[in-house]
């Protein structure tokens, strides 16, 4: 029975992962370009980040995700350039996505900026069915070799930010990649867009402590929306502790450390409270960020929480 439940859970994750190529992260608020590319315009200098997530540690074929991101302002202009590579694996399936893009920043108020981002890249989807143990070795739905396909994709995002708040909307994939699992062609279908809406606000409690509130709402037209609620408290902008609640009935605990104003290390541990929680409680995620010395292109640093 235990194996059946795990298989069902893995399948439920694999469907959205390879059907629409959308990412599931806990610490997206620490490095927002992972889900909203326009957020690179809020960085004042070169920014390099890496993220790794291991879900349900201890189960063979459990999901894992890795991201590597680099972005930087272009000279003294309002443009920023960035690139992002992402790798995801679940069972016999793997997805690799590489994209580059530009973000443009404009000042819309004395202490607020609005940026727009556009990305383009390729997606490689691979399924190694030779690793499966089949009841019927001649089942035509499961070839006994590796199946791979490369497809293009584009994304659009916007990001409004100031010293104390941010609000963003992103559509990471503008194309519906259906060819890998059917005879349909690559399609532009607005009804299938996945929308990511983020918002956050930082409040100063006293000279030493700040409190950060943030949320993520994501969904696709015709399907129930999902949301995250996050709360973090920071000491001298160097150390933070927080918690996150996801509408899929998951809690996460987050610890963030900053060193020498250049390096950020953040770790989260997820706990499920659904009926399947005892089978997938062991989820870890770590984020590493490097920020080059500031170039004073912006009058403030946008919050990351």
N, C-alpha and C positions, 0 to 999 in steps of 0.2 A: 504493500500500500504506500509506503514511504517513497519508493522509486516512482510510482505512478504520479504522486502529487508533485514531485520534483520535475518530472517530464512535462506535466501540464504547465507548471509555472515557467519553465524554460521556453516552451512554445509560445506562451502569452507574451513573453518579452521579445522573442525573435520576430514575431509578426510585425510589430511596429518598427522594430529596428531596421529590418531589411525591406519592409514595404514602403516606408516613407523616409528612412535614413535620419531619424531624429534621435537626439542624444539625451540621456538621462544622467544629470549630475546633481550633486548636493551643494558643492561650493562654487557654483557659477557666479555668485556675487563677489567672490574674491578676485576672479579674473573674468570680467563680463564679455570680453571679445570672443570667448568660447561659444556664446550663444547670440551675441549682438555685436556684429563687426563694427558698427558705427562708434562703439565705445572706445576704439583706439584713438579717436580724436580728443579724448579727455586725458591722454598721456602727454606729458610735457617733454619727454625724451625717449630714447630707445628703451623698449620694454620687451623682455624675453620671459616666457612662461612655459612650464611643463606641468602636466596633470596626469595622474594615473589612478584608476578606479578598479578595484577588484570586488565583485559582488559574490556573495554566498561562498566565501572561501571554504574549501573542503569538498565541494562537489565538482566532479569532472564535467567540463563543458559549460561551466557557469560563465555569465557575462563578464567581460573586462573591457576597459576603454583607456586609451592613451591620447593625449593631445600635446602638440608642441606648437607654440605661437611666437612670432616675432613681429614687432611693429615699431614704427618710428615716424616722427614728423618729417616732412620734406622741407628742408631749409627753413626759411622764415615765413613760409606760406601758411595758409590755413588747411593745407592738405596733409594727410597722413597715409602712409603705405604699410600694408601688413600682409603676412602670409600665415597660413595655418595648415597643419597636417594632423589628421585624426585617424586612429586605428581602433576598430572595435571587433570583438570576437565573441561568439556564443555558439557552443556546440561545434558543428562542422562548418559553420558560416563565418566569414570574415569580411569586413568592409574597410577600405582605405579611401580617405578623401583628402585631396590636396587642393587648396584654393589660395588665390591672391586677390587683393582688392584695394580700393581707395576709399577714404572717408574725407568729407569736406566739413569744416567747422565754421559756423557763423555766430557772431555775438547778437543775441536777440534782446538783451536787457543789460543793465549795468553790471549785473553779477550772474548772468545766465548765458549759456551757449547751447546751440542746437546743431547737431551733426547728422549727416546722412552717409550711409555706407553702401557700396555695391561690390559684390564679390563674383568671381567666376573661377571654375575649377573642374576637376574630373573626379569621378567616383569609380572605384574598382570593387566589384562585388564578386566574391569567390566562395564556392561551396565544394568541399572535398567529401563527396559521398562515399569514397572508398573506405572512409573511417567508420561508416555505419555498419551495424550488424542487422541484416534484413531477414525477415521471415521468408519472403519470396525473393530470391536472388535475381529473378528476371523481371521484377517490377519496373515498368518503363518510367514511372515517376521518379525513380531514384537511380540514375546512371552510376556505374561502378568506377567512375573517374571524377576528376575535378572539373567543375564548370565555372567559367570566369567571364565577366563582361565589364567593359569600360564605357562609361556614359558621362556626358557633360552635365553641369548644373550651375545655377546662378542663385544669388541671394540678395535681399535688400533689407536695410535696417535704418532706424532713426534713433537718436539718443539726445535727450534734453538733460542738461546737468548744470549744477552750480556747486558751491563749496559744501552745501549741506543736504542736497537732494539730487536724485536722478529719476528719469522716467524714460523707458525705452520700449520700442516695438520692433520686432524682427520677424522676417520670413526667411529662414535659412535656405529653403529649397523652393525655387520657383517652377521647377520641372518635376513632373511625376514620372519616376523611373519604374515603369511597369514591364519593360522588355525582358528583364531577367527571369520573371516568373510566368510570362504569358507571351502571346504573339502580338500584343499591342505595341505601338510605337511610343517614343518619348513624347509626352503630352504636356501642354501648358494648361492647367486646370485650376482656376482660382478657388473652386469649391473644395479642393483637396489641400490647399495651403495650410501649413501648420503655423500658427501665430504664437509668438512668445512676447508677453508683456511683462516688463520688470519695473519696479519702483522701489525707492529707498529714501530714508530720511535719517539724518544724524542730529542728535540733540546733545548739547553739552550739559552735563550734570554739575560739574564743578571744574576746578583747574586741572584735575588729574583724570577724571572719568568722562567718557562719552558713551552714549547709548545709540545703537544703530538698529532701525527697523527696516525690513525689506520683504518683498514678496515677488513671486513669479506666478503668472497665470498663463497656461498654455492649452491649446486645443485646436480642433479642426471643425469646420462647419458641419453640423449634423451629429457630432459626438459630444459626450459630456466633457466639460472643462476640468482640468486638473490645476491645483494650486499648491504653492509652498508659502509658509509663513516663517520668517526668520527673525531672531532677536540676538544681538551680540552686545557685550559691554567691553569697552577698551580702556586700558590704563596707559596714560601718557602716549597713546598712539603707538605703543610698542608691543603690547600683549593683549589678546582678546579671548574671551570665552563666550560661547553662544550655543543656541539650540535651534533646531529647525523641525517643523511639522509639515508633512506632505499629505495631501488629501487621499493618497493611496494607502493611508494608515501606516506611515513610517515616521519615526523620530530620528533625529541625528544630533550628535554632540560635536561641536567644532572648537578647536583650539588654534589660535593664530599667533605667530611670533614674527617680529620685525627686527632686523639687525642693521645697524649703521645706516639707516635710511636707504639701503640698497637692496637688501634681500628680505623676502617674505617666505615663511614656511607655514603652511596651514594643513591641518589634519582633521578628518571627520570619521566618525563611526556611526553607522546606521543601525537602528533597531526597528523591527517590524512589530506591529501590534494586531495584524490581521490573523485570520485562521491559519495562514501559511507561515506565520512568523517563525515558528520553531524550526522551519526548514531553510530559512534564508536570513538569519539575523546577522551573519558574519560578513559585513560589507565595510571595506576600508577605502578611503580616498585621500590622496595627498597632493598638494599644490606647491610648486616652487616658482618664485618670481624674482627676477632681477630688474631693477630700475637704474638706468644710467643717471649721472648727475643732471639736475634740472637745467633747462635752457631758458627758463623764465619766459616762455611763450604764453603761459596762462597765469593769471593773477592768483590762482589757488589750485589745490589738488582735489579732484573729484573723489567722493567717498567710495571706499571698497568694502562692502559688508553685505 
